[in-house]
């Protein structure tokens, strides 16, 4: 993490935000979110471009969350910090990719040992209670002398892009798991929204176009697999594929065939049509984890993030290609998810909570992000109250008061220690509360 001196240089927020004693009583959504931003940056590692105590794909979500706060908060220091994080992560993080270039392999079976297929040891599987679990290679996160990295001195131009930076390589962000790839694509599309810098948009579209090569799966002549091994067809990878296409449809300028809005609208419509007909949406209106080997709903856990990613995608597709069915489906999904995931006080929980591992501890925040996007497009009292109840509960019941770090159990009590994943996830609902 930062040395204390570097932290002060990189975080102008530390000199302008209220002291911690005020944090204990503040009810202002912006004040709470800014204090939480101050807290999460203690974990930001300038040398790696990622957040310590967080995984590779989790850091993409942390970056998206900070970008969303920069959109909702008029404080110029918040935006300045966000754009410097984007520029630094763009430069530093590719070296930390746990499994670069694996998509080029033609292996389609796990029967061949990973070291023979070129796999690095980076792997995802379904653990206890069907909870996704990520295994990282030995020695992941290469050490960097971060005292030599000062994000406050990066050469940033008026659009907040890197002066003289080479065009980023989309392949540097691919790791063989298509959900990871697309989390980063969405993070870079969000960076483009804030900076207007085309390099971020080009990177997002380049990642997406690389993932299109995995279409179709074995199920219904459409969809994508979870990973390069082409075995499991699941909800999260396909929802992210749909959502990324929809986000890009609203951002790409007209130009080449790959740069035209219609290209991405077509992909979004194809992906959504396939998903709706895949069987992953159950009779309750929520979304199970994926499909069986014979392409039926596997009835695995309805994780909160599977209910949230589709909301943001539907909002974006409705903006790019208006159709009343998009927001109708989003509203139905959101209400079904709240009914299934919220306790009697309206506080959200995943099945594994409050003992979720480092993957599932990210999930609830992703649902809050999607719910906030839907509330902006199709306001509903239930969505508004759910966001506000959860934000209040996180701040009052799930915060380490001495540090303002946020833990995993949004209903409380705090389960220490908090980490960058639990904090960034919980902070999503604080950001949503600012936005609504």
N, C-alpha and C positions, 0 to 999 in steps of 0.2 A: 504494500500500500504506500501512499504518499508519505514522505517525511512531513513533519508538522509544518516546516517552512514552506515546502512546495504546496501543501494543502492550502495554506493561507493565500498563496499567489494564485492558485488555480481556482479557488472558490471565493470570489468577491462576495457571495451571499453571506459568508460568515461574518462580515462586517456590517451588514445591513439588516439582518433578520433579528427578531426579538430574542432575548435570552431564554435559556431553557426553563427558567422559573415561570415565564409567561406561557410556555408550551403546555403546561399542565392544565391551564384553565381556558386556553383559546378555543373558541367555537367557530372562528372564521375559516372557511374552507381553504382560502388562499394561504393564510398564515400557517395552517397545519401542513399543507402540501409543501410549502417552501421549507419548513423545518424538517420534514421528511426527506426532502431533496438534499438538504445539508447532511443528514444522517447517512444516506446511501452512498454519498461520495467518499466517505471514509473507506469504503471497499473498492472504489474505482482504482485500478492499477494502470497508471499512465504507460508503463512499460509494455504491458500486454494488450492494452486497449479493451480489456474485459474487467468484470467485477470479481474480485477475489471472493471465495466461498460460493461462487455461482458457476454453472456449467456453460458450455459453448453456446447452445441455443437459448439458454436462459438470459445470457447477456444481450442477445438480440432483442428480447422482450423488455429488458430493463431500458435499453436505448429507445425503443418505441415509446415506452411510458414517459420517459423524460421529454421526448419530443412532443408528446401530447400535452404535457404540462406547459411547455413553451408556447403551444398554440393557445391554451386557455388562460394563461397568466400574462398580464401586460407588463410585468416587471422585466425591463431590458436585460438585467443581469441573468435572469433565468434563460432567456434566449441565447445570450452570449455563451453561457456555460454549455448549453445544449449543442450549439454549432461547433464548439471546440471539442466536445466529446465526439461528435460525428467525424470531424477531420482527423482526430488522433486515432480513433478506432479503425477508420479506413486504412490508415498507415500501418498500425501496429498489429491488429488482430489477425490478418491472414497467416502470419507465421505460427499462430496458435491453433489453426485448423487441425482437429485431431485425426483427420483421415482424408487428406486432399487427393483428388484425382481418381478416387476409387470407381466413379461412375464409368470410366473408360473400360473397366474389366467386363468381360463377357460371361462371367461365372453366374450361374443361376441356381446353384444349390449349396446348401450349408454342409453337404456331405464332404466337401473338400475343406480341409483345415484352413483357417483364416490366413495363416502365414504362407500358405501355398497360393491363395487367391490374391494376395497383395493386401489383404486387410491388415489394419494396424493394431487391432485389439479394441478399437472403438466399436461399441455394439449396444443395441437396444433390445430389450426383451420384456416379457410380461412376468412380473414377479408375484409376490403374495397378493391375493385378492385381485388379480389381474391388473395390478398397478404397474405402469410402465417404469422401467428402470434402465438407466444408462450406465455403461461400463466404459471408463476412459483408459487409454493406453498407459502403461507405466511411464512415468516421467512427463505426463501431459502438463502443459503450461511451462513452456521453456523460460528459464530465468532471464530477466532483463534488468539492467541497471537503470531503474526508473528515476533515480536522481538526475539522470541526464536527459529526462523527458519532461518538458514543461509545457503543458497544453496552453498556457497563457501566452507563450511566445510563438505559437504557430503562425505562419504567414497567411493570414486570412484576408480575402478581398472583400469588397463591399457587399457581395452576395453571400459571404461567409463560406466560400469554397477555398480550397487550397491553391494558392498561387503557384503556377508552374508544375502542378502535380500531374504525373502520368495518368492516362486513362486506367481506371481500376479494371482488373481482370475478373470477370464473373466466376471463372473456374477456381479461383482462390477461395471462394466461399462455399464450394460444393464438398460434401463429406460423405456422400453415399446414402444418407437418409434424407428423403425429399422434404419431410416436414422441417428439418433443420434449415435446408436450403431456402425454403420459402419464408421462414421466420425472418431470415436476413433480408430477403427481397422486400418484405413489407417494411422492415426497419429502414431500409434505404429509400423506399418510396416516401416514407414519412419524413426523412431527412430532406428530401427534395421539397416537400411542402413548405418547410420552414426556411430553407436557404434559397430556393430557386436555382440551385446549382445543378446543371444538367448531368454532371458526372454521377450523381447519386441515382437519378432516374435511369440513366443508361445501365448502371450496375444492376438495379432492380429488374429491369426488363431482360438483361442478359442472363441473370439467374433463372428467371421464369422460362425463357426460351430453351435453356439447357434442360430444364425439368420436363418440358413438353415431349422430349425424346422418350420418356418413360411411358407415354400414352400409346396404346390402351393396355389395361390389365386383362386378365383372363375372364373377368366377370362382365358380361353384358357388352362386350366390345367397346369398353370405355373405362374411364377412371385410371388412376395410377396406383402403383404399389407403395408400401411404406418405405422400402429401401431398394438399393441396387440388386439385392439377391432375389427380388421379384417373387416373394412368397406371400406376404400378408397384405391384403387390401383393407385399409382401415379408414376411419372417418377423418382423423386429423389431417393426414396428408392430402386427402381429396378436398376437404373444406379449404385448406390453405391454398391449394391450386386454384380453386374457384375464386377465392377472395383476392388473391394476387392478381389474377386476370382482370377482375372487376376494378380493383384499385388502379391498375395501369390504364384501363380504358378511359379513366377520367383525368389522366395526367400526361400521356404521350402526345407530343405535337404531331400534326399531320406531316407526312413525308413518305418514307419508304413503306413497303407493304407491312413490314414488321412494326413500323412506327405509327400506323394508322389506328384510330380508335376502333374501327370495325374489326380488326384482327383480334383485339382483346375482348371485345364484346362477344364475338363468335366463340372464343375459347370459354368465356365465362358462362355463356348459355349452354354450351355443350357439357361443360363440367357440372353445372347445376342440374340440367335435365337428367344426366346419368345418376347423380347423387340422389335426387328425389326418387328415382325409380330403382335404386340399388337395394332397398330393403333395410337400410341402416336406421331409418326413422321408424320408431316403434309405434304401437297403437296408442300410447300415451302422448305422443307428439314430441318425445325427447329422442336423442340420438345415441345409439349404442356404439361401442368402440370400433366394430368392424364386421367383416364377413368371414364365414367359415370357408373351408377349402372348396366346398361346393356352392359358394357364393350366396349363402343365406345369412340373415342377421344372426350374429353369434351370441346375442343377448348378454354380452359383457357390459361392464359398468358404463353408466351414463355420466362420464366425466364432465365437469363444468366447462372445460375449455371447448369440448365438442359442441356444447350448446351456445358458446359465445362467438367462435370464429365465423360461423355461418351468418350471424346477425350483421357483423360488419360487412361481409361480402354482399349480402342482400341489399343493404343500404347503398353500397357503392354501385351495384348493378342497376338499382332503381334510378340512381342519379344519371348513369350513363345511358340507360335504355329503359325509360319509365314503363312500368307494368304494375298494376295494382296487386297482382299476385305476389310480388316480391316482398312488400311490406306486410301483406297478410300472413305469409309464411313466417316471416321474421317475428311478428307479434305473437303468433300462435306458439312458436318454438320458445320464445322468451317466457311466456306465461306458464307453459308446461314445465320449463326448467325451474322457474322460481317455486312452483308448487312442489316439485320433486326434491329440490336441493336446499330450500330454506327451512329453518326450524320454526318453532311456534312464535318466535320473536322476529322472524323475517331475516335472520342471519344465515348466510350461505355456508355450506359445508360440502366437502367431497366425501365419498364413501370411506376413504382411508383416514379422514381427519379424526382427531388432531395429530395423528402420528404419520402423516404422509412423508414420503421420501423426497429427495431433491428434485425429482421431476414433477410429481403431482402437487407439490407445494406451490408451484407456479400457476396452477390451473385457474383458481377462483378469480384472480386478477384479470385474466384474459376474458372471462365471462363478463366482468364488470366493464371492461373496455368495449366489448361488443354491445352491451346493454346501453351504455352511454351514447354510442353512435345511433342506436335505434331510437332512444329517447329524443335525440335531436331531430330525427327525421319523422317520427310518428309518436309524439308525446303521449304518455299514458301515466295516470296517477300511480299505478302499481310500480312502474319502472322507476319513477322519481322517488317514491318512498323506499324502495329497495336499495337504491344507491345511497340515499341519505342515512337510512338506518344502519347500513353496513359501514359507512364512513364514520359515523359517530361511534359505533361499537369498536371499530379498529382503534380509533384514537383514545377512547376512554378505557377499553378493556384489554387491548392486545399490544400495548406499547410499553417498552422498557423506559420508565420515566427519566432515568439518569442520562440516557443516550438518545431518546426518541426513536429507537430501532423498533421495527414492527415484526411481530412473530406470526405464527401460522394459524392460531385459533382465533378467528375474527370475533367470536362470541366471548373470548376470554375464558379463563385467565391466561396471562402470558406464559408461553412455554419456552424458556430460554435454552440455548442462546438463539437469538434471531440471526439471520444471515442475509446475504444480498438477494437470495431468491425469495425467501419469505417476505422480506421488506419490499422488494419491487412489486411483488404480487399484491400485497396489502395496500401499497401506495397507489396502485391502479384505481382503487375505489375512492381514494382521496382526490385523485385527479378527476375522476368522473364527477365527483361532487362539486368541484370547481367549475367544470364544463356545463353542468345542468343548472 
